[in-house]
Each structure stands twice: as C-alpha cells, then as structure tokens.
Amino acid sequence: MSSRNKVATTCTASLEMTLPTAVDDLHDTVSQKYKAWPERIYVIASDGRIVDKTGPGPFLFRPRQAKRALDKLLAGRERK
C-alpha cells in the first residue's frame, strides 16, 4: 500500500467518512488533468446555489460543517 493510500485510509477513518475515496497517483495525474486545486468541500443545492463551502483541504476541510449544511438542506426539502 502506498503512503498516499495509508494517509487516505487514516483520514477517512478518523473523519468517519462513508463516501468512496479516490487517491491520485504519485505524479498527480488526475489533479493535473482536472486542475483539482484548491480542493474544497462544496454543498450545492439542486437549484445550483452553493449552500456551504469549506476551506482548502485537507487541513481546512470541515466535514461536520458540510454535514450540517446537508442536513439543513435536506430537512427543508422534506417540508416542501
């Protein structure tokens, strides 16, 4: 297992993430191709509004903040 995979595994476990996690290769092929910088967590409503945006990752990711925004968004959706 590569060191990147080990870090990703540790991170997803410590943050209790249940979403699938992808890890780029050592040459950052995907990041270079798709210009995935800065990484952020966005919560986007179905109408395209950005409901929540965390800081650049991985150190300023706020998964609990994103979860609260998702929960609030979904709760409002159920009331309609």
C-alpha positions in Angstrom: 0.0 0.0 0.0 1.4 3.4 -1.0 1.9 6.1 1.6 -0.9 8.1 0.0 -3.3 5.2 0.4 -2.3 4.9 4.0 -2.9 8.6 4.6 -6.2 8.4 2.8 -7.3 5.4 4.8 -6.3 7.0 8.1 -8.1 10.3 7.1 -11.3 8.7 6.1 -11.4 6.5 9.2 -10.6 9.4 11.6 -13.2 11.7 9.9 -15.7 8.8 9.8 -16.3 9.4 6.1 -18.5 6.9 4.4 -18.2 8.3 0.9 -15.9 6.5 -1.6 -12.4 7.9 -1.6 -10.1 8.1 -4.6 -6.3 8.6 -4.3 -4.3 10.1 -7.1 -1.0 8.6 -8.3 2.4 9.9 -7.2 2.5 12.0 -10.4 -0.8 13.8 -9.6 -2.2 12.8 -13.0 -5.8 13.4 -12.1 -5.1 16.6 -10.3 -3.1 17.9 -13.3 -5.7 16.9 -15.8 -8.7 18.3 -13.9 -6.9 21.2 -12.1 -8.2 20.0 -8.7 -6.7 22.8 -6.7 -7.6 24.1 -4.3 -9.6 21.1 -3.0 -12.7 22.1 -1.1 -15.9 20.5 0.1 -19.0 22.1 -1.5 -22.6 21.5 -0.7 -24.7 22.6 -3.7 -28.5 22.8 -3.7 -30.5 21.2 -6.5 -31.0 24.7 -8.0 -27.3 25.3 -8.2 -26.8 27.5 -5.2 -23.6 26.9 -3.2 -25.0 26.3 0.3 -21.7 25.7 2.0 -18.0 25.8 1.1 -15.2 24.7 3.4 -11.6 26.0 3.3 -9.0 24.4 1.1 -8.1 20.9 2.0 -7.1 18.8 3.5 -6.4 20.8 6.7 -9.3 23.3 6.3 -11.9 20.8 5.3 -14.9 20.9 7.7 -16.8 17.7 7.1 -19.1 18.3 10.1 -19.9 21.8 8.8 -20.7 20.3 5.4 -22.9 17.6 7.0 -24.9 20.2 9.0 -25.4 22.1 5.8 -26.6 19.0 4.0 -28.9 18.0 6.9 -30.4 21.5 6.9 -30.8 21.4 3.1 -32.5 18.0 3.2 -34.7 18.9 6.1 -36.0 21.9 4.2 -36.6 19.8 1.2 -38.8 17.4 3.2 -41.0 20.2 4.4 -41.9 21.3 0.9 
